[in-house]
């Protein structure tokens, strides 16, 4: 194994860990006063866990920012909004990014050994107290999974936080240390976080905090087949959010265009946002999907991604995807590409509720779940989106699907979403099944009526369950069907 020059490593680490010598030198510019909900989970629940915490997500979603927020909190450094008292020695917190090629040549144990010897003045095998280790962009380090497992097996008092871009290669490495790691998937911010930033009102945040209870009310009410409880819950919170409704709806329109990337929160120049996202996405796609996952047909998988963006929320099959993406390979290669896109959390697939899609002719619904990337790839990360009825419909269902997918994972981690195609009887867009069926139809219109959701009504009667229609503005209970404004429903997710 390559043995890194000790002086070079110490110099490198000292530049990235200025708080070792004075906490006032902590790089506040790498943090954000606004804390997304992921921070609360990672700091509140993951910090004390024995397992190494691995934060996985697309580039640009704020993984490094959250990591530096945790370091700032541990150090007790005030960022102008909050800080806690801390008696932690700054030298017992180490950060390193593996974006630097020279650091990748060293092993994890070697880095920690040099750090302990020359910074802590301790032997790594006999540490005098707990240390917190933050390794950024860990996917760049070869065989990092086995190395983390080896260190964890030694039982040293070390808490690891690692970040990595979502890809098949990242997940494969994680599996090498499965019992020693806890994976946390971080995606672009949900609308609830986006609205918190835009509304900027503690009273709004208090109501939003209580709204989380609605998730369990939704699940329990569908278990009891009680649409009245669902409607009354949404009606109650609709009233609670009334003072901020105008701000929420304006924010929702903006979110539908540019999604939840932290870099775009305060930027309303859609042309600039689109150009920045295009550069970040294509660079990350090449690094993580093409190089990292060993894709043999880079143009093919990019063409496939762009085509999925153009039909997001539509029904398709493997043969159709191959033809439209012009992939010169077989069905097996197509499935491999789709698996890579799903694992990277860029694409979501819903299978038929009544069938298992396995044959090349079998249909499934497909989504490019990141609405900002979807809009950018189809050239509609701007107000033109609202003038194209077809693309507007695709976008709204994609946005709702993304939020329901996250909600579904809270209900039942690892569970899938489905759709129902009753042929002449109509269709149901999204079906959750966290112990009881929750069918959801998505409409771009403000006030659809029962005849407009014939497929949902048929499914309700066939299975004896209530249903939900997510639409523009309507909030009502009609027979067994609850109509909910889209902004209100996704706030709950």
C-alpha positions as a printed NumPy array, in Angstrom:
array([[  0.   ,   0.   ,   0.   ],
       [  1.142,   3.545,  -0.747],
       [  2.544,   5.283,   2.339],
       [  1.706,   8.962,   2.201],
       [  4.305,  11.53 ,   3.19 ],
       [  3.402,  12.444,   6.761],
       [  4.25 ,  16.13 ,   6.38 ],
       [  2.131,  16.405,   3.242],
       [ -0.852,  14.845,   4.985],
       [ -0.492,  17.001,   8.1  ],
       [ -0.295,  20.144,   5.932],
       [ -3.362,  19.04 ,   3.981],
       [ -5.41 ,  18.277,   7.101],
       [ -4.351,  21.473,   8.874],
       [ -5.706,  23.55 ,   5.983],
       [ -9.083,  21.815,   6.185],
       [ -9.312,  21.753,  10.   ],
       [ -8.478,  25.311,  11.02 ],
       [-10.544,  24.897,  14.205],
       [ -7.799,  22.668,  15.613],
       [ -5.908,  25.787,  16.577],
       [ -8.74 ,  28.276,  17.113],
       [-12.462,  27.57 ,  16.944],
       [-12.978,  31.11 ,  15.661],
       [-11.359,  29.991,  12.422],
       [-14.181,  27.574,  11.659],
       [-15.309,  28.17 ,   8.007],
       [-18.813,  29.548,   8.563],
       [-19.095,  30.14 ,   4.814],
       [-19.511,  26.38 ,   4.42 ],
       [-22.65 ,  26.354,   6.562],
       [-26.118,  27.829,   6.211],
       [-28.204,  29.562,   8.863],
       [-31.241,  27.782,   7.417],
       [-31.274,  24.161,   8.528],
       [-33.163,  21.654,   6.412],
       [-35.014,  18.873,   8.223],
       [-32.27 ,  16.343,   7.378],
       [-29.961,  18.174,   9.79 ],
       [-32.25 ,  17.551,  12.764],
       [-32.359,  13.845,  11.983],
       [-28.62 ,  13.471,  11.456],
       [-27.604,  15.515,  14.489],
       [-30.351,  14.295,  16.782],
       [-30.463,  10.59 ,  15.905],
       [-27.257,   9.659,  14.09 ],
       [-24.676,  11.415,  16.242],
       [-24.903,   8.938,  19.102],
       [-25.184,   5.816,  16.947],
       [-22.28 ,   3.357,  16.943],
       [-22.538,   2.719,  13.218],
       [-20.779,   4.933,  10.717],
       [-23.348,   7.294,   9.198],
       [-23.168,   7.427,   5.403],
       [-25.021,  10.328,   3.754],
       [-25.757,   9.424,   0.147],
       [-27.36 ,  11.684,  -2.417],
       [-27.038,  13.507,  -5.737],
       [-24.443,  16.223,  -6.147],
       [-25.556,  19.649,  -5.007],
       [-28.223,  18.595,  -2.485],
       [-26.226,  19.898,   0.498],
       [-24.525,  16.818,   1.973],
       [-21.288,  18.688,   2.75 ],
       [-23.202,  21.669,   4.137],
       [-25.068,  19.454,   6.61 ],
       [-21.765,  17.81 ,   7.563],
       [-20.19 ,  21.197,   8.353],
       [-23.325,  22.206,  10.274],
       [-22.834,  19.156,  12.516],
       [-19.161,  20.063,  13.02 ],
       [-20.133,  23.662,  13.843],
       [-22.657,  22.469,  16.419],
       [-20.136,  20.103,  18.016],
       [-17.638,  22.952,  18.301],
       [-20.246,  25.352,  19.71 ],
       [-19.482,  28.005,  17.086],
       [-22.171,  30.684,  16.69 ],
       [-23.343,  31.228,  13.115],
       [-25.527,  34.203,  13.935],
       [-28.66 ,  32.161,  14.613],
       [-27.748,  29.431,  17.072],
       [-24.957,  27.759,  19.002],
       [-24.648,  25.539,  22.017],
       [-21.981,  25.467,  24.677],
       [-19.306,  22.912,  23.909],
       [-16.371,  21.556,  25.829],
       [-15.212,  19.388,  22.908],
       [-11.58 ,  19.877,  22.014],
       [-11.55 ,  21.025,  18.383],
       [ -8.63 ,  18.72 ,  17.66 ],
       [-10.886,  15.717,  18.287],
       [-12.913,  16.551,  15.188],
       [-11.281,  15.772,  11.852],
       [-12.562,  16.58 ,   8.366],
       [-11.077,  15.469,   5.049],
       [-12.338,  15.48 ,   1.496],
       [-11.344,  12.745,  -0.895],
       [-11.786,  15.046,  -3.871],
       [ -8.029,  15.633,  -3.572],
       [ -6.196,  12.925,  -5.587],
       [ -3.208,  12.805,  -3.218],
       [ -5.348,  11.888,  -0.199],
       [ -6.987,   9.03 ,  -2.094],
       [ -3.652,   7.237,  -2.17 ],
       [ -3.633,   6.886,   1.619],
       [ -5.693,   4.377,   3.56 ],
       [ -8.227,   5.391,   6.198],
       [ -6.293,   3.786,   9.043],
       [ -3.102,   5.455,   7.825],
       [ -4.755,   8.885,   7.814],
       [ -6.202,   8.357,  11.281],
       [ -2.895,   7.034,  12.599],
       [ -0.945,  10.107,  11.428],
       [ -3.69 ,  12.41 ,  12.695],
       [ -3.694,  10.746,  16.15 ],
       [  0.089,  10.714,  16.431],
       [  0.88 ,  14.275,  15.354],
       [ -2.304,  16.222,  16.131],
       [ -3.715,  14.448,  19.186],
       [ -0.315,  13.187,  20.387],
       [ -1.939,   9.814,  21.013],
       [ -1.71 ,   6.299,  19.659],
       [ -4.721,   5.497,  17.441],
       [ -5.105,   2.151,  19.227],
       [ -5.246,   3.833,  22.645],
       [ -7.238,   6.992,  22.138],
       [ -7.79 ,   9.116,  25.222],
       [-11.37 ,   9.92 ,  24.241],
       [-13.913,   9.908,  21.445],
       [-13.116,  11.471,  18.105],
       [-15.528,  12.536,  15.355],
       [-14.375,  11.786,  11.82 ],
       [-15.985,  13.48 ,   8.808],
       [-14.924,  12.137,   5.406],
       [-16.398,  13.914,   2.381],
       [-16.8  ,  12.443,  -1.139],
       [-15.79 ,   9.009,   0.141],
       [-16.781,   7.367,  -3.165],
       [-13.446,   8.584,  -4.545],
       [-11.512,   6.283,  -2.185],
       [-11.019,   2.782,  -3.519],
       [-12.349,  -0.014,  -1.299],
       [-13.55 ,   2.452,   1.344],
       [-16.287,   0.079,   2.553],
       [-13.847,  -2.623,   3.605],
       [-11.553,  -0.045,   5.181],
       [-14.337,   1.486,   7.295],
       [-15.412,  -1.993,   8.403],
       [-11.834,  -2.834,   9.403],
       [-11.572,   0.293,  11.571],
       [-15.043,  -0.226,  13.064],
       [-14.162,  -3.827,  13.944],
       [-11.255,  -2.566,  16.047],
       [-13.726,  -0.933,  18.42 ],
       [-11.982,   2.437,  18.644],
       [-14.061,   5.317,  20.101],
       [-14.677,   6.873,  16.685],
       [-17.887,   8.241,  15.227],
       [-17.758,   8.373,  11.424],
       [-19.803,  10.619,   9.171],
       [-19.249,   9.954,   5.469],
       [-20.759,  11.503,   2.347],
       [-20.906,  10.112,  -1.152],
       [-22.721,  10.701,  -4.417],
       [-25.53 ,   8.284,  -5.149],
       [-24.521,   5.531,  -7.552],
       [-24.419,   1.766,  -7.897],
       [-20.695,   1.794,  -7.035],
       [-21.426,   3.691,  -3.798],
       [-24.116,   1.221,  -2.774],
       [-21.882,  -1.746,  -3.62 ],
       [-19.105,  -0.386,  -1.406],
       [-21.596,   0.273,   1.403],
       [-22.641,  -3.378,   1.324],
       [-19.1  ,  -4.423,   2.313],
       [-19.663,  -2.935,   5.747],
       [-23.429,  -3.42 ,   5.937],
       [-23.679,  -4.011,   9.701],
       [-21.194,  -1.265,  10.483],
       [-22.953,   1.422,   8.442],
       [-26.205,   3.325,   8.652],
       [-27.258,   4.769,   5.301],
       [-29.092,   8.087,   5.088],
       [-30.481,   9.067,   1.701],
       [-30.463,  12.82 ,   1.126],
       [-32.353,  14.264,  -1.807],
       [-33.248,  17.806,  -2.894],
       [-35.309,  19.516,  -0.213],
       [-38.971,  18.643,   0.096],
       [-41.492,  21.421,  -0.357],
       [-41.971,  21.681,   3.422],
       [-38.336,  22.784,   3.83 ],
       [-38.575,  25.108,   0.827],
       [-41.709,  26.715,   2.294],
       [-40.036,  27.096,   5.699],
       [-37.249,  29.088,   4.057],
       [-39.601,  31.248,   1.997],
       [-42.227,  31.963,   4.669],
       [-39.603,  32.497,   7.404],
       [-42.011,  32.62 ,  10.343],
       [-41.63 ,  30.677,  13.603],
       [-45.418,  30.421,  13.977],
       [-45.603,  28.795,  10.533],
       [-42.866,  26.364,  11.537],
       [-44.811,  25.45 ,  14.666],
       [-47.892,  24.577,  12.615],
       [-45.745,  22.697,  10.121],
       [-44.234,  20.696,  12.97 ],
       [-47.706,  19.636,  14.114],
       [-48.658,  18.785,  10.538],
       [-46.253,  15.826,  10.69 ],
       [-48.849,  14.118,  12.879],
       [-51.14 ,  14.124,   9.841],
       [-49.058,  11.368,   8.246],
       [-50.11 ,   8.865,  10.873],
       [-53.693,  10.142,  10.787],
       [-53.706,   9.489,   7.044],
       [-52.361,   5.956,   7.451],
       [-54.671,   5.076,  10.36 ],
       [-57.754,   6.56 ,   8.672],
       [-57.231,   4.566,   5.499],
       [-56.716,   1.489,   7.653],
       [-60.176,   2.16 ,   9.087],
       [-61.519,   3.162,   5.648],
       [-62.59 ,   6.492,   7.106],
       [-62.425,   9.33 ,   4.52 ],
       [-64.168,  11.733,   6.923],
       [-61.181,  11.676,   9.306],
       [-58.811,  12.349,   6.388],
       [-60.904,  15.254,   5.133],
       [-61.331,  16.789,   8.589],
       [-57.594,  16.544,   9.22 ],
       [-56.734,  18.367,   5.991],
       [-59.508,  20.931,   6.592],
       [-58.196,  21.683,  10.091],
       [-54.667,  22.289,   8.86 ],
       [-55.915,  24.262,   5.86 ],
       [-57.355,  26.673,   8.405],
       [-54.146,  26.67 ,  10.429],
       [-52.076,  27.554,   7.342],
       [-54.517,  30.241,   6.165],
       [-52.451,  33.245,   7.397],
       [-49.612,  32.204,   5.09 ],
       [-51.569,  30.692,   2.2  ],
       [-50.609,  33.361,  -0.352],
       [-46.906,  32.987,   0.477],
       [-47.202,  29.194,   0.409],
       [-48.868,  29.157,  -3.009],
       [-46.293,  31.573,  -4.472],
       [-43.507,  29.409,  -3.029],
       [-45.142,  26.273,  -4.434],
       [-45.201,  27.751,  -7.933],
       [-41.5  ,  28.573,  -7.619],
       [-40.759,  25.087,  -6.244],
       [-42.557,  23.475,  -9.187],
       [-40.042,  25.165, -11.492],
       [-36.712,  24.848,  -9.706],
       [-37.201,  22.187,  -7.046],
       [-35.318,  21.95 ,  -3.77 ],
       [-31.623,  22.509,  -4.469],
       [-30.172,  24.645,  -1.636],
       [-28.051,  26.725,  -4.048],
       [-31.226,  28.03 ,  -5.703],
       [-33.17 ,  28.997,  -2.575],
       [-32.554,  32.722,  -2.871],
       [-32.045,  32.823,  -6.634],
       [-35.094,  33.673,  -8.737],
       [-33.144,  33.922, -12.002],
       [-34.352,  30.709, -13.648],
       [-31.931,  30.994, -16.566],
       [-29.01 ,  31.124, -14.159],
       [-30.397,  28.261, -12.053],
       [-30.924,  26.096, -15.13 ],
       [-27.405,  26.731, -16.455],
       [-25.842,  25.977, -13.078],
       [-27.877,  22.786, -12.632],
       [-27.073,  21.643, -16.175],
       [-23.346,  21.944, -15.507],
       [-23.518,  20.271, -12.086],
       [-25.782,  17.473, -13.268],
       [-23.832,  16.524, -16.384],
       [-20.484,  16.631, -14.582],
       [-21.833,  14.486, -11.731],
       [-23.594,  12.146, -14.155],
       [-20.322,  11.516, -15.991],
       [-18.327,  10.969, -12.802],
       [-20.835,   8.83 , -10.906],
       [-22.776,   7.037, -13.606],
       [-20.309,   6.668, -16.465],
       [-16.922,   6.414, -14.732],
       [-18.023,   5.219, -11.281],
       [-20.512,   2.603, -12.492],
       [-18.687,   1.559, -15.64 ],
       [-21.417,   2.351, -18.175],
       [-20.363,   1.15 , -21.62 ],
       [-22.672,   3.459, -23.584],
       [-22.488,   6.972, -22.048],
       [-24.515,   8.605, -24.806],
       [-27.128,   5.889, -24.554],
       [-27.742,   6.238, -20.816],
       [-27.864,  10.045, -21.103],
       [-30.323,   9.793, -23.988],
       [-32.362,   7.382, -21.885],
       [-32.383,   9.848, -18.975],
       [-33.466,  12.709, -21.223],
       [-36.244,  10.618, -22.736],
       [-37.514,   9.577, -19.297],
       [-37.582,  13.268, -18.334],
       [-39.774,  14.024, -21.361],
       [-42.363,  11.333, -20.462],
       [-42.023,  11.391, -16.666],
       [-45.194,   9.898, -15.083],
       [-46.068,   8.131, -18.352],
       [-46.451,   4.41 , -19.051],
       [-43.754,   2.674, -21.065],
       [-41.914,  -0.657, -21.478],
       [-38.333,  -1.808, -22.052],
       [-38.692,  -2.061, -25.81 ],
       [-40.051,   1.473, -26.111],
       [-37.261,   2.86 , -23.928],
       [-34.61 ,   1.153, -26.064],
       [-36.099,   2.518, -29.28 ],
       [-36.506,   6.1  , -28.117],
       [-33.103,   6.249, -26.388],
       [-31.5  ,   4.6  , -29.435],
       [-29.515,   2.222, -27.254],
       [-27.65 ,  -0.298, -29.37 ],
       [-27.861,  -3.141, -26.879],
       [-30.247,  -5.767, -25.58 ],
       [-32.998,  -5.721, -22.989],
       [-30.594,  -6.931, -20.298],
       [-28.381,  -3.882, -20.813],
       [-31.445,  -1.622, -20.684],
       [-32.487,  -3.137, -17.365],
       [-28.972,  -2.587, -16.055],
       [-29.127,   1.087, -16.986],
       [-32.522,   1.485, -15.353],
       [-31.216,  -0.208, -12.217],
       [-28.319,   2.263, -12.121],
       [-30.658,   5.221, -12.551],
       [-32.986,   3.892,  -9.827],
       [-30.111,   3.256,  -7.43 ],
       [-28.862,   6.793,  -7.996],
       [-32.349,   7.996,  -6.877],
       [-32.806,   9.77 , -10.21 ],
       [-35.512,   7.492, -11.601],
       [-38.527,   5.846,  -9.983],
       [-40.582,   2.979, -11.419],
       [-44.129,   1.994, -10.47 ],
       [-45.335,  -1.493, -11.356],
       [-48.896,  -2.433, -12.127],
       [-50.933,  -3.172,  -8.992],
       [-52.356,  -6.297, -10.614],
       [-49.323,  -7.539, -12.516],
       [-45.61 ,  -8.012, -12.11 ],
       [-43.898,  -6.328, -15.049],
       [-41.232,  -8.747, -16.191],
       [-41.599,  -9.287, -19.921],
       [-40.196,  -6.752, -22.354],
       [-43.707,  -5.857, -23.444],
       [-45.048,  -5.362, -19.911],
       [-45.839,  -1.764, -19.08 ],
       [-44.749,   0.244, -16.057],
       [-44.87 ,   3.9  , -15.092],
       [-41.588,   5.763, -14.979],
       [-40.555,   9.024, -13.332],
       [-37.501,  11.234, -13.36 ],
       [-38.06 ,  12.027,  -9.692],
       [-35.921,  15.178,  -9.414],
       [-38.276,  17.832, -10.792],
       [-35.531,  20.447, -11.159],
       [-33.446,  18.084, -13.312],
       [-36.577,  16.981, -15.173],
       [-37.531,  20.571, -15.984],
       [-33.963,  21.459, -16.95 ],
       [-33.616,  18.493, -19.315],
       [-36.851,  19.309, -21.157],
       [-35.969,  23.03 , -21.34 ],
       [-38.733,  24.161, -19.001],
       [-37.029,  25.315, -15.852],
       [-38.936,  28.583, -16.314],
       [-42.443,  30.078, -16.43 ],
       [-43.078,  28.486, -19.855],
       [-43.794,  25.306, -17.91 ],
       [-47.23 ,  26.65 , -16.97 ],
       [-48.164,  27.274, -20.619],
       [-47.551,  23.704, -21.768],
       [-50.473,  21.607, -20.531],
       [-48.797,  18.279, -21.279],
       [-45.491,  19.056, -19.563],
       [-47.33 ,  20.74 , -16.677],
       [-49.272,  17.529, -16.096],
       [-46.093,  15.449, -16.197],
       [-44.358,  17.798, -13.769],
       [-47.166,  17.902, -11.182],
       [-47.555,  14.14 , -11.038],
       [-43.761,  13.739, -10.855],
       [-43.566,  16.193,  -7.947],
       [-46.374,  14.426,  -6.098],
       [-44.846,  11.001,  -6.817],
       [-41.498,  12.122,  -5.366],
       [-43.145,  13.313,  -2.145],
       [-45.386,  10.251,  -1.826],
       [-42.35 ,   8.019,  -2.379],
       [-40.617,   9.68 ,   0.578],
       [-43.79 ,   9.429,   2.669],
       [-44.162,   5.771,   1.747],
       [-40.615,   5.053,   2.957],
       [-41.528,   6.62 ,   6.304],
       [-44.535,   4.327,   6.538],
       [-42.747,   1.198,   5.353],
       [-39.022,   1.52 ,   4.497],
       [-38.104,  -0.149,   1.233],
       [-41.706,  -0.488,   0.059],
       [-42.781,   0.275,  -3.505],
       [-45.465,   2.381,  -5.137],
       [-47.865,   1.047,  -7.733],
       [-50.374,   2.237, -10.298],
       [-53.595,   0.662, -11.577],
       [-54.725,   0.463, -15.175],
       [-58.296,  -0.702, -15.502],
       [-58.238,  -0.276, -19.292],
       [-61.685,   1.072, -20.199],
       [-62.44 ,   1.555, -16.495],
       [-59.712,   4.186, -16.156],
       [-56.458,   4.471, -14.214],
       [-55.15 ,   5.313, -10.753],
       [-51.87 ,   7.249, -10.813],
       [-50.271,   6.198,  -7.523],
       [-51.078,   3.499,  -4.966],
       [-49.45 ,   3.201,  -1.545],
       [-49.841,   0.012,   0.448],
       [-48.361,   0.518,   3.944],
       [-50.663,  -2.124,   5.409],
       [-53.771,  -0.698,   3.745],
       [-54.421,   0.618,   0.241],
       [-54.171,   4.383,  -0.321],
       [-55.053,   5.18 ,  -3.96 ],
       [-54.132,   8.653,  -5.224],
       [-55.114,  10.422,  -8.442],
       [-53.225,  13.576,  -9.489],
       [-54.942,  16.316, -11.49 ],
       [-53.445,  19.581, -12.721],
       [-56.895,  21.229, -12.793],
       [-57.962,  23.41 ,  -9.863],
       [-61.384,  21.846,  -9.215],
       [-61.927,  18.419, -10.81 ],
       [-65.205,  16.607, -10.177],
       [-66.038,  12.965,  -9.504],
       [-66.701,  12.199, -13.206],
       [-63.134,  13.395, -13.928],
       [-61.667,  10.63 , -11.742],
       [-63.591,   7.625, -12.993],
       [-60.631,   5.267, -12.655],
       [-60.154,   6.17 ,  -9.005],
       [-63.87 ,   5.763,  -8.318],
       [-63.854,   2.308,  -9.918],
       [-60.813,   1.282,  -7.845],
       [-62.474,   2.557,  -4.648],
       [-65.575,   0.453,  -5.267],
       [-63.628,  -2.608,  -6.389],
       [-61.43 ,  -2.675,  -3.28 ],
       [-63.777,  -1.019,  -0.779],
       [-61.406,   1.846,   0.075],
       [-61.52 ,   5.666,   0.075],
       [-59.413,   7.613,  -2.409],
       [-57.522,  10.906,  -2.656],
       [-57.5  ,  13.395,  -5.518],
       [-54.602,  15.844,  -5.437],
       [-55.485,  18.928,  -7.461],
       [-54.933,  22.671,  -7.736],
       [-57.27 ,  24.221,  -5.181],
       [-60.253,  22.035,  -4.292],
       [-60.634,  20.79 ,  -0.714],
       [-63.742,  18.672,  -0.333],
       [-65.198,  15.296,   0.576],
       [-67.477,  13.891,  -2.101],
       [-68.864,  10.442,  -1.347],
       [-65.755,   8.336,  -0.582],
       [-63.238,  10.649,  -2.273],
       [-61.152,  13.37 ,  -0.608],
       [-59.991,  16.293,  -2.789],
       [-56.863,  18.061,  -1.491],
       [-54.869,  21.033,  -2.86 ],
       [-51.467,  19.853,  -4.047],
       [-49.529,  22.362,  -1.93 ],
       [-51.31 ,  21.191,   1.216],
       [-50.746,  17.48 ,   0.526],
       [-47.023,  17.781,  -0.243],
       [-46.485,  19.957,   2.845],
       [-47.617,  16.935,   4.865],
       [-45.143,  14.586,   3.149]])
